[in-house]
Each structure stands twice: as C-alpha cells, then as structure tokens.
Amino acid sequence: MPKHLLIVDLEATCWDGDVPSLNRRQTVEDMEVIEFGCVVAEPDGKLLDAKSFIVRPVLRPQLSSFCTQLTGISQQQVAVAPVYAEVVKVIDAWLAAYQPFCWASWGDYDRHQLGAERQHNGCEPAFMALEHKNLKQLWREGRAAKRRSGLQAALAFHNLAFEGQHHRGIDDARNMARLLPWIPL
C-alpha cells in the first residue's frame, strides 16, 4: 500500500461583495480554480514534493483586486497559465510517480470546488478517485468542540508559526503537512 498522501489547497477567483454581473454573493459554481497547491507527504508530515499549478480562469478571466491581494496571485500569472483541463493533465502526470493512498484538504471547500469544476470543464484530476480526508475535521477530533480550527489557529495550538503567505495554495498545503504528526489518518 502506498504510504504517501496528497494535500491539496485550492485558490479560486473571488470577490469582496457581489459577483460581477450577477448581483449576488459568490458560490463554488461562480468561482474558478486559479491555483492548485499540491504537497506529497508521508503521514508523519515528511514533505516529499510540493508544486504550485497556476490555472487561467475562463468564465471571468479578470481577477478582482480583492482576489489578487488575498492570494498574491497576479493577473499576469493567470493570463499566461494553461486552462483547467490542461492543468489537470499536468497534475496527473506529476502525481503518477507517487501513487498516494488518499488526498486531503483543510475542510471540504476544495472537494466541493473540484466537483463544480468537473461540471464546468467535464474533467477532474485522477486523485479525485481516491478517498478524501478532511484534515480540519480530523485535527479537531478529541479537542474541545469550540476550539478555533482554522489553519493558522491549529498551527498556533502546536506553537508553530504560519510559513509563507496565507491564502496561497502552495503555502497553505505545506503548512497542513506540518500538522500531520497531530492528525490521525
């Protein structure tokens, strides 16, 4: 059995307020992935590989200033990036060397966003066939129910400082891997 897991953190188009031309707040159906932050790690947290895959949005190709400030991903980066279906192929090829036993994210947003992307693009990364582990939920098990469980709060609970830029997929995924020693998989 493979002993590696894939940690995924997505960044997507987002707005501070209503979605342009829709006059309502955003849903995963309105958002498009602009970054796959991917980390291959062992269950003890040992990092084996990490890669950021930038994606060009198609439905609303112009990033909001809120989105660029939040993620640190620039309009120029997404403008020259491949579209979603092409990035999925690149991720599948990259991940083939590792054959993880599951994929994981902090919460369920990433899983839901990838489901919406499957509907929009007619494809999904091969890792979606693997079991999904909600690291946030697993980390909370055995801890006080009211404990803050955001990624930064979980790191602080273990006296770890966040490394990198929060809301940047690759940095969030790396920080999740740092918490693996305290998460029962």
ABEGO torsion letter per residue (X at the ends): XBABBBBBBBBBBBBBEBBBGAGBBBBAAABBBABBBBBBBBAAGBBABBBBBBBBBAABABBBAAAAAAAGBBAAAAAABBBAAAAAAAAAAAAAAAGBABBBBBEAAAAAAAAAAAAAAGBBBAAAABBBBBAAAAAABGBBAABBABAAAAAAAAGBBBBEBBGBAAAAAAAAAAAAAABBX
